[in-house]
Amino acid sequence: MSTFGLIQLFIILIYFAIPALVLYFILKLAIKNAIKELKDENIL
């Protein structure tokens, strides 16, 4: 019974971790591009 709970917990972690990682990389790229554009326009 405990192994089933452990597997279920692992699946839930993966279920939440994948969208979080995708969101993290999208935000990272967006911020990187925004900073690059601001530097090109001599704002930063």
The first five atom37 places (N, CA, C, CB, O) and aatype in JSON, in Angstrom:
{
  "aatype": [12, 15, 16, 13, 7, 10, 9, 5, 10, 13, 9, 9, 10, 9, 18, 13, 0, 9, 14, 0, 10, 19, 10, 18, 13, 9, 10, 11, 10, 0, 9, 11, 2, 0, 9, 11, 6, 10, 11, 3, 6, 2, 9, 10],
  "atom_mask": [
    [1, 1, 1, 1, 1],
    [1, 1, 1, 1, 1],
    [1, 1, 1, 1, 1],
    [1, 1, 1, 1, 1],
    [1, 1, 1, 0, 1],
    [1, 1, 1, 1, 1],
    [1, 1, 1, 1, 1],
    [1, 1, 1, 1, 1],
    [1, 1, 1, 1, 1],
    [1, 1, 1, 1, 1],
    [1, 1, 1, 1, 1],
    [1, 1, 1, 1, 1],
    [1, 1, 1, 1, 1],
    [1, 1, 1, 1, 1],
    [1, 1, 1, 1, 1],
    [1, 1, 1, 1, 1],
    [1, 1, 1, 1, 1],
    [1, 1, 1, 1, 1],
    [1, 1, 1, 1, 1],
    [1, 1, 1, 1, 1],
    [1, 1, 1, 1, 1],
    [1, 1, 1, 1, 1],
    [1, 1, 1, 1, 1],
    [1, 1, 1, 1, 1],
    [1, 1, 1, 1, 1],
    [1, 1, 1, 1, 1],
    [1, 1, 1, 1, 1],
    [1, 1, 1, 1, 1],
    [1, 1, 1, 1, 1],
    [1, 1, 1, 1, 1],
    [1, 1, 1, 1, 1],
    [1, 1, 1, 1, 1],
    [1, 1, 1, 1, 1],
    [1, 1, 1, 1, 1],
    [1, 1, 1, 1, 1],
    [1, 1, 1, 1, 1],
    [1, 1, 1, 1, 1],
    [1, 1, 1, 1, 1],
    [1, 1, 1, 1, 1],
    [1, 1, 1, 1, 1],
    [1, 1, 1, 1, 1],
    [1, 1, 1, 1, 1],
    [1, 1, 1, 1, 1],
    [1, 1, 1, 1, 1]
  ],
  "atom_positions": [
    [[0.83, -1.21, 0.0], [0.0, 0.0, 0.0], [0.87, 1.26, 0.0], [-0.94, 0.0, 1.22], [0.53, 2.24, -0.66]],
    [[1.97, 1.24, 0.73], [2.83, 2.43, 0.81], [3.54, 2.7, -0.52], [3.87, 2.24, 1.93], [3.8, 3.86, -0.86]],
    [[3.84, 1.64, -1.27], [4.5, 1.84, -2.57], [3.55, 2.54, -3.54], [4.96, 0.49, -3.16], [3.99, 3.37, -4.34]],
    [[2.27, 2.22, -3.48], [1.28, 2.87, -4.34], [1.2, 4.35, -4.03], [-0.1, 2.21, -4.17], [1.13, 5.18, -4.94]],
    [[1.22, 4.69, -2.75], [1.19, 6.09, -2.32], [2.43, 6.83, -2.77], [0.0, 0.0, 0.0], [2.36, 8.0, -3.15]],
    [[3.56, 6.17, -2.71], [4.84, 6.76, -3.13], [4.84, 7.03, -4.63], [6.01, 5.83, -2.75], [5.28, 8.08, -5.08]],
    [[4.34, 6.07, -5.4], [4.26, 6.23, -6.86], [3.3, 7.37, -7.21], [3.79, 4.9, -7.54], [3.58, 8.18, -8.09]],
    [[2.19, 7.42, -6.51], [1.2, 8.47, -6.73], [1.8, 9.85, -6.42], [-0.05, 8.23, -5.85], [1.58, 10.8, -7.17]],
    [[2.54, 9.94, -5.35], [3.21, 11.19, -4.96], [4.21, 11.61, -6.04], [3.92, 11.03, -3.6], [4.3, 12.79, -6.39]],
    [[4.97, 10.64, -6.55], [5.96, 10.89, -7.6], [5.29, 11.4, -8.88], [6.76, 9.61, -7.9], [5.79, 12.33, -9.51]],
    [[4.16, 10.79, -9.24], [3.41, 11.22, -10.43], [2.9, 12.65, -10.25], [2.23, 10.25, -10.71], [2.95, 13.45, -11.18]],
    [[2.4, 12.97, -9.07], [1.91, 14.32, -8.79], [3.05, 15.32, -8.88], [1.24, 14.39, -7.39], [2.88, 16.41, -9.43]],
    [[4.22, 14.97, -8.35], [5.4, 15.85, -8.43], [5.78, 16.12, -9.88], [6.59, 15.22, -7.68], [6.04, 17.27, -10.25]],
    [[5.81, 15.08, -10.7], [6.14, 15.24, -12.13], [5.08, 16.1, -12.81], [6.26, 13.85, -12.83], [5.4, 16.97, -13.62]],
    [[3.82, 15.85, -12.47], [2.69, 16.57, -13.05], [2.79, 18.07, -12.8], [1.38, 16.04, -12.48], [2.41, 18.87, -13.66]],
    [[3.31, 18.46, -11.64], [3.47, 19.89, -11.32], [4.84, 20.43, -11.75], [3.28, 20.12, -9.83], [4.96, 21.61, -12.07]],
    [[5.86, 19.58, -11.75], [7.22, 20.03, -12.06], [7.4, 20.38, -13.53], [8.22, 18.96, -11.67], [8.07, 21.37, -13.85]],
    [[6.82, 19.6, -14.44], [7.01, 19.84, -15.87], [6.46, 21.21, -16.29], [6.33, 18.74, -16.69], [7.19, 21.97, -16.93]],
    [[5.21, 21.56, -15.98], [4.73, 22.91, -16.35], [5.53, 24.01, -15.67], [3.25, 23.06, -16.0], [5.74, 25.07, -16.26]],
    [[5.97, 23.79, -14.44], [6.76, 24.79, -13.72], [8.1, 25.02, -14.42], [7.0, 24.35, -12.25], [8.54, 26.16, -14.56]],
    [[8.75, 23.95, -14.87], [10.01, 24.07, -15.6], [9.82, 24.78, -16.93], [10.63, 22.68, -15.83], [10.62, 25.64, -17.3]],
    [[8.75, 24.42, -17.65], [8.45, 25.06, -18.93], [8.24, 26.56, -18.72], [7.2, 24.41, -19.6], [8.77, 27.38, -19.47]],
    [[7.45, 26.89, -17.72], [7.18, 28.3, -17.4], [8.46, 29.03, -17.03], [6.16, 28.41, -16.24], [8.67, 30.17, -17.45]],
    [[9.33, 28.38, -16.26], [10.6, 28.97, -15.85], [11.47, 29.31, -17.06], [11.36, 28.01, -14.92], [12.03, 30.4, -17.15]],
    [[11.58, 28.36, -18.01], [12.41, 28.61, -19.19], [11.82, 29.68, -20.09], [12.59, 27.32, -19.97], [12.56, 30.48, -20.66]],
    [[10.48, 29.72, -20.22], [9.83, 30.76, -21.02], [10.08, 32.13, -20.41], [8.31, 30.49, -21.14], [10.42, 33.08, -21.11]],
    [[9.92, 32.24, -19.09], [10.16, 33.51, -18.41], [11.62, 33.93, -18.53], [9.77, 33.41, -16.93], [11.92, 35.11, -18.75]],
    [[12.53, 32.97, -18.39], [13.96, 33.25, -18.49], [14.31, 33.82, -19.86], [14.78, 31.97, -18.22], [15.03, 34.8, -19.97]],
    [[13.77, 33.18, -20.91], [14.0, 33.67, -22.27], [13.39, 35.04, -22.49], [13.44, 32.68, -23.29], [14.0, 35.9, -23.12]],
    [[12.19, 35.26, -21.97], [11.5, 36.54, -22.13], [12.29, 37.66, -21.45], [10.08, 36.46, -21.55], [12.44, 38.74, -22.02]],
    [[12.77, 37.41, -20.25], [13.54, 38.42, -19.5], [14.86, 38.7, -20.22], [13.81, 37.94, -18.04], [15.29, 39.85, -20.33]],
    [[15.51, 37.64, -20.71], [16.78, 37.78, -21.43], [16.59, 38.65, -22.68], [17.33, 36.39, -21.82], [17.39, 39.55, -22.94]],
    [[15.53, 38.39, -23.43], [15.25, 39.17, -24.64], [14.88, 40.6, -24.3], [14.13, 38.53, -25.44], [15.28, 41.52, -25.01]],
    [[14.13, 40.8, -23.24], [13.74, 42.15, -22.83], [14.96, 42.97, -22.44], [12.74, 42.1, -21.64], [15.08, 44.14, -22.82]],
    [[15.88, 42.38, -21.69], [17.11, 43.07, -21.28], [17.95, 43.41, -22.51], [17.93, 42.2, -20.28], [18.52, 44.5, -22.6]],
    [[18.03, 42.47, -23.45], [18.8, 42.7, -24.68], [18.21, 43.87, -25.47], [18.81, 41.42, -25.56], [18.95, 44.72, -25.97]],
    [[16.89, 43.92, -25.58], [16.23, 45.02, -26.3], [16.45, 46.35, -25.6], [14.73, 44.75, -26.43], [16.69, 47.37, -26.25]],
    [[16.38, 46.36, -24.28], [16.61, 47.6, -23.53], [18.05, 48.08, -23.69], [16.28, 47.39, -22.03], [18.3, 49.28, -23.8]],
    [[19.0, 47.14, -23.71], [20.4, 47.51, -23.9], [20.62, 48.08, -25.3], [21.32, 46.29, -23.68], [21.38, 49.04, -25.48]],
    [[19.94, 47.5, -26.3], [20.06, 47.99, -27.68], [19.52, 49.41, -27.81], [19.32, 47.06, -28.64], [20.01, 50.2, -28.63]],
    [[18.52, 49.74, -27.02], [17.91, 51.07, -27.06], [18.58, 52.04, -26.07], [16.42, 50.98, -26.76], [18.11, 53.16, -25.88]],
    [[19.67, 51.6, -25.45], [20.44, 52.41, -24.48], [19.61, 52.88, -23.29], [21.03, 53.61, -25.19], [19.87, 53.95, -22.74]],
    [[18.63, 52.1, -22.89], [17.84, 52.43, -21.7], [18.58, 51.92, -20.46], [16.39, 51.8, -21.78], [18.58, 52.57, -19.42]],
    [[19.2, 50.75, -20.6], [19.98, 50.19, -19.48], [21.45, 50.48, -19.69], [19.75, 48.67, -19.35], [22.28, 50.09, -18.87]]
  ]
}
